[in-house]
């Protein structure tokens, strides 16, 4: 593999915590974020501005944003599902927003209470308003590789959504394997198709539900994807997707990238600290394997 680099975006405080049975306090969430910053993560999705009645783990978003350390070079993102969420995100002082559209009508209704067409129009408004406020913007196309309710998602539906995202002027488009069904061939097919309709930087959000997330990650890097989402410890999942499991683990991903000659700008030893912390806070072992196996060659845990 030729020398390459990729940005790793930490989503543990948001996508990681949102599907865990334990709800952390604001203080615990802030401690977790502080640990991630010390470990070298520079883009961190810290909060979700959703109704806490639907996702109790995401309560206290404003309080978290008010307390996280403001460090030069660190960008904090908030997930929003509508313009009300954007209003909260702007007031809370996030550095970037990630707005979601879903490539499945059924999942779109269950996740956001809106059709694909309505969500796409909303996302364009959110992007415009956020950019007017000076924020970096991402649109995530969720269920881009498969839907838990409808099954296969047509590639042309994903490319049409990508085309609409491109027209909105968004800074970055993320393709999400929300339920972890993709294999490398799917990544090549969907990324290639999306590249035909946009030149925006691409980001992949991968879950390891069927143990294919890391193979998909390395395929994405080979195809020139600029950024990969990962969750410290491999925690998380989508509360609205049946049998959802966590994201690919940040430390396991960085091991894979490093051994493959791909620069992430992160040091594996540093990443083991937040992984151990979140395991302690949740009171359960995390799915990641590096905390158990250790680096190779080198110091064992």
Secondary structure as GFF3:
##gff-version 3
##sequence-region A 1 301
A	DSSP	beta_strand	4	5	.	.	.	ID=ss1
A	DSSP	beta_strand	7	10	.	.	.	ID=ss2
A	DSSP	pi_helix	12	16	.	.	.	ID=ss3
A	DSSP	three_ten_helix	17	19	.	.	.	ID=ss4
A	DSSP	alpha_helix	26	38	.	.	.	ID=ss5
A	DSSP	beta_strand	43	48	.	.	.	ID=ss6
A	DSSP	three_ten_helix	56	58	.	.	.	ID=ss7
A	DSSP	alpha_helix	61	67	.	.	.	ID=ss8
A	DSSP	beta_strand	75	80	.	.	.	ID=ss9
A	DSSP	alpha_helix	83	92	.	.	.	ID=ss10
A	DSSP	beta_strand	96	102	.	.	.	ID=ss11
A	DSSP	alpha_helix	105	112	.	.	.	ID=ss12
A	DSSP	alpha_helix	116	132	.	.	.	ID=ss13
A	DSSP	beta_strand	136	142	.	.	.	ID=ss14
A	DSSP	alpha_helix	155	168	.	.	.	ID=ss15
A	DSSP	beta_strand	172	177	.	.	.	ID=ss16
A	DSSP	alpha_helix	184	195	.	.	.	ID=ss17
A	DSSP	beta_strand	201	206	.	.	.	ID=ss18
A	DSSP	alpha_helix	213	222	.	.	.	ID=ss19
A	DSSP	beta_strand	227	230	.	.	.	ID=ss20
A	DSSP	three_ten_helix	232	234	.	.	.	ID=ss21
A	DSSP	alpha_helix	250	259	.	.	.	ID=ss22
A	DSSP	beta_strand	262	263	.	.	.	ID=ss23
A	DSSP	alpha_helix	268	282	.	.	.	ID=ss24
A	DSSP	alpha_helix	290	293	.	.	.	ID=ss25
###
